[in-house]
């Protein structure tokens, strides 16, 4: 999609599940055009001589040794849980007992 293509702000807002005003639509349309212009600039760079890579820099030995250590107290771990019971986080049931 080039920067001059039409941008469907209403569709993007619906996909993001947000409501935006007409003023915000105009602002976002301009922001999206600017972003797409940057993509056009990036596409114009000749990368035919570059080797494909997964990382910008080589990654070696990224795993640390697995060493047992003290854990946080249960109270601290459950402090931000929406609900807790018997030192466990309570979550909505996702499996029916019916067969």
PEJOVEN-V223164 format. One record per residue. N is the residue number from 1. RES is the residue in one letter. SS is DSSP state (A for helix, B for strand, O for the rest). OMEGA is omega in whole degrees, -180 to 180 (* if undefined). NEAR is the number of other C-alpha atoms within 10 Angstrom. Layout:
n=[N	N]
res=[RES	RES]
ss=[SS	SS]
omega=[OMEGA	OMEGA]
near=[NEAR	NEAR]
//
This chain:
n=[1	2	3	4	5	6	7	8	9	10	11	12	13	14	15	16	17	18	19	20	21	22	23	24	25	26	27	28	29	30	31	32	33	34	35	36	37	38	39	40	41	42	43	44	45	46	47	48	49	50	51	52	53	54	55	56	57	58	59	60	61	62	63	64	65	66	67	68	69	70	71	72	73	74	75	76	77	78	79	80	81	82	83	84	85	86	87	88	89	90	91	92	93	94	95	96	97	98	99]
res=[X	X	X	X	X	X	X	X	X	X	X	X	X	X	X	X	X	X	X	X	X	X	X	X	X	X	X	X	X	X	X	X	X	X	X	X	X	X	X	X	X	X	X	X	X	X	X	X	X	X	X	X	X	X	X	X	X	X	X	X	X	X	X	X	X	X	X	X	X	X	X	X	X	X	X	X	X	X	X	X	X	X	X	X	X	X	X	X	X	X	X	X	X	X	X	X	X	X	X]
ss=[O	O	O	O	O	O	O	O	A	A	A	A	A	A	A	A	O	O	O	O	O	A	A	A	A	A	A	A	A	A	A	A	A	A	A	A	A	A	A	A	A	A	A	O	O	O	O	O	O	O	O	O	O	O	O	O	O	O	O	O	O	O	O	O	O	O	O	O	O	O	O	O	O	A	A	A	A	A	O	O	O	O	O	B	B	O	O	B	B	O	O	O	O	O	O	O	O	O	O]
omega=[178	-177	-178	179	179	179	-178	-177	180	179	179	179	179	178	179	-179	177	174	180	-179	178	179	178	178	179	-180	-178	178	177	179	180	177	179	179	180	176	177	177	177	177	180	-180	-178	180	179	180	-176	-179	-178	175	176	179	179	-179	179	179	178	-180	180	169	-176	-179	177	176	179	-177	177	-180	177	176	176	175	-179	-179	180	-180	-177	-175	-177	179	179	178	179	178	179	179	178	177	179	179	178	178	-180	-179	177	178	-177	176	*]
near=[10	10	16	9	9	10	15	10	17	14	10	11	14	11	9	9	9	9	11	14	8	11	9	12	16	13	11	16	16	14	12	15	17	13	13	17	16	13	14	14	10	11	10	9	8	8	10	7	6	7	6	9	8	7	7	7	7	7	8	6	5	6	6	6	6	6	5	6	6	5	7	8	8	10	9	9	13	15	10	10	12	9	11	13	8	6	10	12	13	12	10	5	7	6	6	6	6	4	3]
//
